[in-house]
Amino acid sequence: MDPKQPQSQTQAKPADTKTAEEEQLRQKENKVEEILRRRQEAFLEEEKVLLEWEAPQRVFKKRPKEYFTTIGAIVILVCLILLFVQEFLLIAVIVAICFVAYTLATVEPEKTKHEISTRGVRTGGKFYRWDELGRYWFDDHSGQTVLNIETFITFPRLLILIVSDKDKIKDLLSPYLLLEKPEPGFLDKTSEWLAKKVPLEGS
């Protein structure tokens, strides 16, 4: 066997990978150019409402008693440790956060109206133009499909809408926004790790 042959095959793999990455980047750039062109055309046309629907303002899931028991035990333990080192302000912050979390976990959200038009997205009574919006992607939370749309404005940085027809939403948004889920950040990875290591609900 020629000892040089495996080496040449090994060297070819990075080149193939680089070529594939360049092709993906080229396709993405072409898609972005197409989106920008379609946005400009849409603002020259009469605005048309493409889809309207109502959905809860946020994801809601009824929690069992064990969930609140586990949370309460963890909070009490943390507060006792902080009390020992006299971190009273931090204790107050933790208690306030827990109160808000308890309220959100026990009070069902009201419904709100969402709208997608040829010029942007309207949600919560506010309109966001396409040039104020970036990428979009979908997540599944507690059996509900969630549409995430990043924004370029100061607040909110992310629009979160509960949807029922994922495929239809994708067809309507694709001409105006790029479908791309960002890489998980530090907080996302930490939350996922804690959810696996510290289950808050009984099986």
ZIDACOR-V203507 format. One line per field, one symbol per residue. ss: DSSP state (H for helix, E for strand, L for the rest). A space follows every 50 residues. Layout:
BEGIN
ss = ???
END
This chain:
BEGIN
ss = LLHHHHHHHHHHHHHHHHHHHHHHHHHHHHHHHHHHHHHHHHHHLLLLEE EEEEEELLLLLLLLHHHHHHHHHHHHHHHHHHHHLLLHHHHHHHHHHHHH HHHHHHLLLLEEEEEEELLEEEELLEEEEHHHEEEEEEEEELLEEEEEEE ELLLLLLEEEEEELLHHHHHHHHLLLLLELLLLLLHHHHHHHHHHHHLLL LLL
END
